[in-house]
């Protein structure tokens, strides 16, 4: 357990990708290391609807792991046929799904046409409004369109719940998001030497709007840069944020965990997490769900026929 954390001062990694190949051979060990580091829960994020069955299976396999459903803007074009309001709404009702995304706009890489990214983003926001689920938002070099779309989709009226994940955009975008009631999640980027502006902005973010994440396997924080990131490393990001906010690490852990549980309110407090036996029973139940079986078959057939490119 990291220095300064009491056994009851849990952290929550609000954004990781435990289904990625980087963890295939050591997922159990990664989860155990996170628990040992004081991480009480992990949210593993969906980036392809075609891989939702794998993401969901990871969440089902561990009592302290939860998941989202969504399509990353990089995959918006290749998953255009799958990513409909109806499909997002259906999958959002599955056990252990607690949010939508990650979705949003990425104009830095532009791996999908901007119009396609926007259509996918709006589909997620529609389901977020309908269900009340929080939406995990990816944004890069798209501040103007991000603010416009959020306002058009009800952000200014408080109709959306969610967060800007792995925040590294302009402070102005962050302030606009906060005004709309959204949250800000900080990753290991905030620990990097050249992130002075980001650290200054972190001072402005209220604790009831602040989350911490790894974005594992990417963006390992200082002092672990260059390594494969994993949920246990969130303790380093949290410790840096505690220094920035002028508070004890345990105090920041309690505050960010309370914020996470209030936003993702389908997740029970870590102390109330189901037992391994409960998780296995839930996994068997979900695995038998006819809708999930049908979805798995369709996704597999689409990949086999070349209509969707596996990552």
C-alpha positions as CSV (number, residue, x, y, z in Angstrom):
1,X,0.0,0.0,0.0
2,X,1.4,3.4,-1.0
3,X,2.8,5.7,1.7
4,X,0.2,7.8,3.4
5,X,-2.8,5.6,2.6
6,X,-4.7,4.0,5.4
7,X,-6.5,0.7,4.7
8,X,-9.8,2.6,4.4
9,X,-8.4,5.2,2.0
10,X,-9.1,3.5,-1.2
11,X,-8.2,4.8,-4.6
12,X,-10.2,4.0,-7.8
13,X,-8.6,3.9,-11.2
14,X,-11.2,5.6,-13.2
15,X,-9.8,4.6,-16.6
16,X,-7.8,1.6,-17.7
17,X,-7.8,-1.0,-20.5
18,X,-7.5,-4.4,-18.9
19,X,-8.7,-6.2,-22.0
20,X,-5.7,-5.0,-24.0
21,X,-3.1,-7.6,-25.1
22,X,-0.5,-6.0,-22.8
23,X,-2.3,-7.7,-19.9
24,X,-3.3,-11.0,-21.4
25,X,-0.7,-13.1,-19.8
26,X,-0.6,-11.3,-16.4
27,X,-4.1,-9.9,-15.8
28,X,-4.6,-11.7,-12.4
29,X,-1.2,-10.4,-11.2
30,X,-2.0,-6.8,-12.4
31,X,-5.3,-6.8,-10.5
32,X,-3.6,-8.2,-7.4
33,X,-0.9,-5.6,-7.5
34,X,-3.6,-2.9,-7.8
35,X,-5.3,-4.2,-4.7
36,X,-2.0,-4.3,-2.8
37,X,-1.4,-0.7,-3.8
38,X,-4.7,0.4,-2.2
39,X,-6.8,0.5,-5.4
40,X,-10.3,-0.5,-4.3
41,X,-11.9,-0.6,-7.8
42,X,-11.0,-0.3,-11.5
43,X,-13.0,0.8,-14.4
44,X,-11.9,-0.9,-17.6
45,X,-12.9,1.0,-20.7
46,X,-14.5,-0.2,-24.0
47,X,-13.0,1.2,-27.2
48,X,-14.6,-1.1,-29.8
49,X,-18.2,-2.4,-29.7
50,X,-16.9,-5.5,-31.6
51,X,-14.7,-6.2,-28.5
52,X,-17.3,-5.5,-25.9
53,X,-17.7,-9.2,-25.0
54,X,-14.0,-9.3,-24.1
55,X,-14.2,-6.1,-22.1
56,X,-17.3,-7.3,-20.3
57,X,-15.7,-10.7,-19.6
58,X,-12.8,-9.0,-17.8
59,X,-15.3,-7.0,-15.6
60,X,-17.2,-10.2,-14.8
61,X,-14.0,-12.0,-13.8
62,X,-13.1,-9.7,-10.9
63,X,-15.4,-8.4,-8.1
64,X,-13.6,-5.0,-8.1
65,X,-13.5,-4.3,-11.9
66,X,-16.4,-2.6,-13.8
67,X,-16.7,-1.6,-17.4
68,X,-18.1,0.8,-19.9
69,X,-19.5,0.3,-23.4
70,X,-18.5,2.5,-26.3
71,X,-16.4,3.3,-29.4
72,X,-13.2,5.4,-29.3
73,X,-13.1,8.2,-32.0
74,X,-10.2,6.3,-33.6
75,X,-12.5,3.4,-34.3
76,X,-15.6,5.5,-35.2
77,X,-15.4,4.7,-38.9
78,X,-14.6,1.0,-38.7
79,X,-17.4,0.5,-36.2
80,X,-19.9,2.8,-37.8
81,X,-22.4,0.0,-38.6
82,X,-22.3,-1.4,-35.0
83,X,-22.4,1.9,-33.1
84,X,-26.1,2.8,-33.1
85,X,-28.1,4.3,-30.3
86,X,-30.1,1.1,-30.1
87,X,-27.0,-1.1,-29.7
88,X,-25.4,1.2,-27.1
89,X,-28.7,1.3,-25.2
90,X,-28.9,-2.5,-25.2
91,X,-25.4,-3.2,-24.0
92,X,-25.5,-0.4,-21.4
93,X,-28.1,-2.5,-19.5
94,X,-25.7,-5.5,-19.0
95,X,-24.4,-6.4,-15.6
96,X,-21.3,-4.4,-14.4
97,X,-21.6,-1.8,-17.2
98,X,-21.5,1.5,-15.4
99,X,-21.0,4.1,-18.1
100,X,-20.6,4.9,-21.8
101,X,-17.5,5.5,-23.8
102,X,-14.9,6.2,-24.3
103,X,-16.1,8.4,-27.0
104,X,-15.4,11.9,-28.2
105,X,-13.2,13.7,-30.8
106,X,-9.6,13.3,-31.7
107,X,-8.4,15.8,-34.3
108,X,-4.7,15.2,-33.6
109,X,-4.6,11.7,-35.3
110,X,-7.9,12.0,-37.3
111,X,-8.0,8.2,-37.7
112,X,-11.7,8.6,-38.5
113,X,-13.3,11.4,-40.5
114,X,-14.4,14.3,-38.2
115,X,-18.0,14.0,-39.3
116,X,-18.0,10.3,-38.4
117,X,-16.4,11.0,-35.0
118,X,-19.1,13.6,-34.3
119,X,-22.0,11.3,-35.2
120,X,-20.6,8.5,-33.0
121,X,-20.1,11.0,-30.1
122,X,-23.6,12.3,-30.4
123,X,-25.0,8.7,-30.4
124,X,-23.2,8.1,-27.1
125,X,-24.5,11.4,-25.7
126,X,-28.0,10.5,-26.7
127,X,-27.9,7.3,-24.7
128,X,-26.2,9.1,-21.8
129,X,-29.1,11.5,-21.6
130,X,-31.7,8.7,-21.8
131,X,-30.1,6.4,-19.2
132,X,-28.5,9.0,-16.9
133,X,-25.2,7.0,-17.2
134,X,-22.0,9.0,-17.2
135,X,-20.0,9.3,-20.4
136,X,-16.2,9.0,-20.6
137,X,-15.0,11.6,-23.1
138,X,-11.8,11.6,-25.1
139,X,-10.8,14.9,-26.6
140,X,-7.6,16.0,-28.3
141,X,-7.1,19.2,-30.4
142,X,-10.8,19.6,-30.8
143,X,-11.7,22.1,-28.1
144,X,-14.0,24.3,-30.1
145,X,-16.1,21.4,-31.5
146,X,-16.1,19.7,-28.2
147,X,-17.6,22.7,-26.4
148,X,-20.2,23.2,-29.2
149,X,-21.4,19.6,-29.3
150,X,-21.6,19.3,-25.5
151,X,-23.7,22.5,-25.4
152,X,-25.9,21.4,-28.2
153,X,-26.5,18.0,-26.6
154,X,-27.7,19.5,-23.3
155,X,-24.5,20.0,-21.3
156,X,-25.3,23.6,-20.6
157,X,-28.7,22.5,-19.2
158,X,-27.2,19.9,-16.9
159,X,-28.6,17.0,-19.0
160,X,-25.3,15.2,-19.3
161,X,-23.1,13.4,-16.6
162,X,-19.6,12.5,-17.4
163,X,-15.9,13.4,-17.5
164,X,-13.1,14.5,-19.7
165,X,-10.6,11.7,-19.3
166,X,-6.8,11.8,-19.3
167,X,-7.2,15.6,-19.3
168,X,-4.4,17.5,-21.1
169,X,-6.4,20.1,-23.1
170,X,-6.5,23.8,-22.6
171,X,-7.6,25.1,-19.2
172,X,-10.4,27.0,-20.9
173,X,-11.9,23.7,-22.1
174,X,-11.6,22.4,-18.6
175,X,-13.3,25.4,-17.1
176,X,-16.2,25.1,-19.7
177,X,-16.6,21.5,-18.8
178,X,-16.8,22.2,-15.1
179,X,-19.4,24.9,-15.8
180,X,-21.5,22.3,-17.5
181,X,-21.2,20.0,-14.5
182,X,-18.7,17.6,-16.0
183,X,-15.8,16.1,-14.2
184,X,-12.0,16.1,-14.9
185,X,-9.9,13.0,-14.7
186,X,-6.1,13.3,-14.4
187,X,-3.7,10.7,-15.6
188,X,0.1,10.2,-15.3
189,X,0.5,13.2,-17.7
190,X,0.1,15.5,-14.7
191,X,3.3,14.1,-13.2
192,X,5.4,14.9,-16.3
193,X,8.1,17.5,-16.1
194,X,6.6,19.8,-18.7
195,X,3.0,19.7,-17.4
196,X,3.2,22.9,-15.3
197,X,0.1,24.3,-16.9
198,X,-1.8,21.2,-16.3
199,X,-0.7,21.1,-12.6
200,X,-1.8,24.8,-12.3
201,X,-5.2,23.9,-13.7
202,X,-5.5,20.9,-11.3
203,X,-5.4,23.4,-8.4
204,X,-8.6,24.9,-9.8
205,X,-10.6,21.7,-10.0
206,X,-12.8,21.1,-7.0
207,X,-12.3,17.7,-5.3
208,X,-16.0,16.8,-6.0
209,X,-15.2,17.0,-9.7
210,X,-11.7,15.4,-9.7
211,X,-10.9,11.8,-10.6
212,X,-7.6,9.9,-11.0
213,X,-6.8,7.4,-13.7
214,X,-3.9,5.5,-15.3
215,X,-5.2,5.0,-18.9
216,X,-3.2,1.8,-18.6
217,X,-1.3,0.4,-20.4
218,X,-0.3,3.9,-21.6
219,X,1.2,7.0,-19.9
220,X,3.0,5.6,-16.9
221,X,3.5,8.3,-14.3
222,X,6.8,9.6,-13.0
223,X,8.8,7.8,-11.6
224,X,7.8,4.9,-13.8
225,X,7.8,6.5,-17.2
226,X,8.7,4.0,-20.0
227,X,7.1,1.1,-18.2
228,X,3.8,-0.6,-19.1
229,X,1.3,1.4,-17.0
230,X,-1.1,-0.6,-14.8
231,X,-3.8,0.3,-12.2
232,X,-1.4,0.1,-9.2
233,X,0.5,3.1,-10.6
234,X,-2.5,5.4,-10.0
235,X,-1.1,5.9,-6.5
236,X,1.8,7.9,-8.0
237,X,-0.6,10.3,-9.8
238,X,-2.7,10.6,-6.8
239,X,0.3,11.5,-4.6
240,X,1.4,14.2,-7.0
241,X,-2.2,15.7,-7.1
242,X,-2.3,15.6,-3.3
243,X,0.9,17.7,-3.3
244,X,-0.6,20.1,-5.8
245,X,-3.7,20.5,-3.7
246,X,-1.7,20.9,-0.5
247,X,-3.3,17.9,1.2
248,X,-2.5,14.4,2.5
249,X,-2.6,11.5,0.0
250,X,-5.2,9.7,2.2
251,X,-7.4,12.8,2.1
252,X,-7.2,13.0,-1.7
253,X,-7.8,9.3,-2.0
254,X,-11.0,9.5,0.0
255,X,-12.2,12.6,-1.9
256,X,-11.6,11.2,-5.4
257,X,-13.1,7.9,-4.5
258,X,-16.2,9.6,-3.1
259,X,-16.4,11.6,-6.4
260,X,-16.0,8.5,-8.5
261,X,-18.7,6.6,-6.7
262,X,-21.1,9.6,-6.9
263,X,-20.6,9.9,-10.6
264,X,-20.5,6.2,-11.5
265,X,-23.3,5.4,-9.0
266,X,-23.8,1.8,-10.3
267,X,-20.5,0.9,-8.6
268,X,-20.9,0.0,-4.9
269,X,-18.3,1.3,-2.4
270,X,-15.2,-0.9,-2.4
271,X,-16.0,-2.3,1.0
272,X,-19.3,-3.5,-0.4
273,X,-17.8,-5.1,-3.5
274,X,-19.2,-8.6,-4.2
275,X,-17.2,-11.6,-3.2
276,X,-15.3,-13.7,-5.8
277,X,-18.1,-16.3,-5.5
278,X,-20.7,-13.6,-6.3
279,X,-18.6,-12.4,-9.3
280,X,-18.3,-15.9,-10.7
281,X,-22.0,-16.5,-10.3
282,X,-22.7,-13.2,-12.1
283,X,-20.3,-14.1,-14.8
284,X,-22.1,-17.4,-15.4
285,X,-25.4,-15.6,-15.6
286,X,-24.1,-13.0,-18.0
287,X,-22.4,-15.6,-20.1
288,X,-25.7,-17.3,-20.5
289,X,-27.5,-14.1,-21.6
290,X,-28.9,-14.8,-25.1
291,X,-28.4,-11.2,-26.2
292,X,-24.7,-11.3,-25.3
293,X,-24.3,-14.7,-27.1
294,X,-25.9,-13.3,-30.2
295,X,-23.8,-10.1,-30.1
296,X,-20.6,-12.2,-29.7
297,X,-21.6,-14.3,-32.8
298,X,-22.4,-11.2,-34.9
299,X,-19.1,-9.5,-33.9
300,X,-17.1,-12.7,-34.6
301,X,-18.8,-13.1,-38.0
302,X,-18.2,-9.5,-39.0
303,X,-14.5,-9.8,-38.2
304,X,-14.2,-13.1,-40.0
305,X,-15.7,-11.6,-43.1
306,X,-13.4,-8.6,-43.0
307,X,-16.1,-6.1,-42.3
308,X,-14.5,-5.1,-39.1
309,X,-10.7,-5.0,-38.6
310,X,-9.6,-6.5,-35.3
311,X,-7.1,-4.4,-33.5
